[in-house]
Amino acid sequence: TWVGESENTRFAGSTDTCMRLDEAIQFCESWIDSYHSGLVDVPMTMYPNSAETDVLLIGGGDYVAVDNLRSHGVNVDQVDIDGEFLERAKSDSFLRQYHDDAYNYEHLDTHRQDIYTYLQQTDKKYDVILLDLPGAKSDDLLNLYSVEFYTMLSEQLSNNGVLVTWGYSEYSYAEHNKAYMN
């Protein structure tokens, strides 16, 4: 919880409860809904709300994006490498208030593996690919921001498919924005 006069200028003068992985903030209560609405609900307006729509969710171990996808009734393949976090998210009281036990969604198939391995093993085409990933804060994640990765993803898109992710703001995270956009 960031409280009032925090050294973090993004929260100065306010209080917000956030979830971090290592040093990277994944979401805060003040913007969790808008983040997931932009990531999930906006692209889902392009497709029928049925299990005939196939979605690949990369990351999203907190199950919040799955909860939003469940409201659209679509078929979801989720790939997340962090099995320990996936299990913790199921019972964590902070996360449960946002995912509403979405891990039980009948049209969800969760794969606990590296996305590169998954993409090399599947020939399935997706209408929507959602990247709900941590920011590139360490070398361990740089492969998820590479030309090779996006090339692999494009090969899994259906003819009218769309890939969605959040980009870094050039105003708040100039270095990350430049690296990501390049």
C-alpha positions in Angstrom: 0.0 0.0 0.0 1.4 3.4 -1.0 0.4 5.9 1.6 0.1 9.7 1.2 3.5 11.4 1.2 5.3 8.5 -0.4 8.7 8.8 -2.0 7.1 7.4 -5.2 5.9 10.5 -7.1 3.2 8.6 -8.9 1.4 8.2 -5.6 2.3 11.4 -3.8 -0.6 12.7 -1.7 -2.8 9.7 -2.2 -3.2 6.1 -0.9 -3.5 3.1 -3.3 -3.1 -0.6 -2.8 -1.1 -2.2 -5.6 0.3 -5.6 -6.6 3.9 -5.9 -7.5 6.0 -8.7 -8.9 9.6 -8.1 -7.8 9.9 -4.3 -8.2 7.4 -3.9 -11.0 3.9 -2.7 -10.2 1.3 -5.0 -12.0 -1.8 -3.0 -11.1 -3.3 -0.8 -8.5 -6.8 -0.6 -7.2 -7.3 2.9 -8.7 -6.8 1.6 -12.3 -7.3 -2.1 -12.4 -10.7 -1.8 -14.0 -9.6 0.6 -16.7 -6.5 -1.4 -17.5 -8.5 -4.6 -18.0 -11.3 -2.9 -19.9 -8.8 -1.5 -22.3 -6.9 -4.8 -22.6 -10.0 -7.1 -22.9 -13.3 -5.3 -23.5 -12.2 -2.9 -26.2 -10.9 -5.6 -28.6 -13.7 -8.0 -27.7 -16.2 -5.5 -29.3 -14.8 -6.7 -32.7 -15.9 -10.3 -32.2 -19.0 -12.3 -31.4 -19.5 -13.0 -27.7 -19.4 -16.8 -27.9 -17.1 -19.8 -27.4 -16.5 -19.7 -31.2 -14.1 -16.8 -30.5 -10.7 -18.1 -29.6 -8.5 -16.0 -27.3 -4.9 -16.5 -26.4 -4.1 -14.8 -23.1 -0.3 -14.6 -22.4 0.4 -14.0 -18.8 -2.6 -12.8 -16.7 -1.7 -15.1 -13.8 -3.9 -12.9 -11.5 -7.0 -14.2 -13.5 -8.4 -10.7 -13.7 -8.3 -10.7 -17.6 -9.9 -14.2 -17.5 -12.7 -12.7 -15.5 -13.3 -10.0 -18.1 -13.1 -12.6 -20.9 -15.6 -14.8 -19.1 -18.1 -12.0 -19.3 -17.8 -12.3 -23.1 -18.3 -16.0 -23.2 -15.2 -16.7 -25.3 -12.8 -19.7 -25.5 -9.6 -18.8 -23.6 -6.2 -20.5 -23.8 -4.0 -18.9 -21.1 -0.3 -19.4 -21.1 1.7 -18.3 -18.0 5.1 -19.6 -16.9 4.6 -18.9 -13.2 2.7 -21.8 -11.8 3.4 -20.8 -8.2 1.8 -17.4 -8.8 -1.2 -18.9 -10.6 -1.9 -21.1 -7.5 -1.4 -18.2 -5.1 -3.8 -16.0 -7.1 -6.6 -18.5 -6.5 -6.6 -17.9 -2.8 -5.1 -14.5 -2.3 -7.8 -12.3 -0.8 -6.6 -9.1 -2.6 -6.7 -10.8 -6.0 -9.9 -12.8 -5.4 -11.9 -9.6 -5.2 -11.0 -8.9 -8.8 -11.0 -12.3 -10.4 -14.2 -13.8 -8.8 -12.8 -17.4 -9.1 -12.3 -17.0 -12.9 -9.8 -19.9 -12.8 -13.0 -22.1 -12.8 -14.3 -20.6 -16.0 -15.6 -23.5 -18.2 -14.0 -22.2 -21.4 -10.5 -21.7 -19.9 -7.6 -23.9 -20.5 -4.5 -22.8 -18.6 -1.0 -23.9 -19.7 1.8 -23.5 -17.2 4.7 -23.2 -19.5 6.9 -20.8 -21.4 5.1 -19.0 -24.2 7.9 -19.8 -26.7 7.4 -23.5 -26.1 3.6 -23.2 -26.4 3.8 -21.3 -29.7 6.2 -23.8 -31.1 3.9 -26.7 -30.2 0.5 -25.3 -31.3 -0.9 -24.7 -34.7 -4.1 -23.2 -33.3 -5.1 -19.8 -34.8 -6.5 -17.1 -32.5 -9.0 -14.3 -33.1 -7.5 -12.3 -30.2 -4.1 -12.5 -28.6 -3.8 -10.5 -25.3 -0.5 -9.8 -23.7 -1.0 -9.3 -20.0 2.7 -9.3 -19.1 5.0 -7.5 -16.7 7.0 -4.7 -18.0 10.5 -5.3 -19.3 12.3 -4.5 -16.1 14.9 -7.2 -16.4 16.8 -9.1 -19.0 14.8 -12.2 -18.2 11.7 -10.7 -19.9 13.4 -9.1 -22.9 12.5 -12.0 -25.2 8.8 -11.1 -24.7 9.5 -7.7 -26.3 11.5 -9.0 -29.3 10.8 -9.0 -33.0 11.1 -12.8 -33.0 8.3 -13.0 -30.3 5.9 -10.8 -32.2 6.7 -12.7 -35.4 5.7 -15.9 -33.7 2.5 -14.3 -32.4 1.5 -13.0 -35.8 1.7 -16.6 -37.2 -0.9 -17.6 -34.6 -3.4 -14.9 -35.6 -6.5 -15.8 -37.6 -7.0 -13.8 -40.8 -8.9 -11.1 -39.0 -7.2 -11.5 -35.7 -5.9 -8.8 -33.5 -3.1 -8.6 -31.0 -3.5 -6.3 -28.0 -1.0 -5.1 -25.4 -0.4 -1.9 -23.3 2.5 0.2 -24.5 4.6 2.4 -22.2 3.8 6.1 -22.1 6.5 8.2 -23.7 5.8 10.8 -21.0 6.0 8.6 -17.9 8.4 5.9 -19.1 10.4 7.4 -22.0 13.2 4.8 -22.0 10.7 1.9 -22.0 8.5 3.5 -24.6 11.5 4.0 -27.0 12.8 0.5 -26.5 9.3 -1.1 -26.9 8.2 1.0 -29.9 11.6 0.3 -31.7 
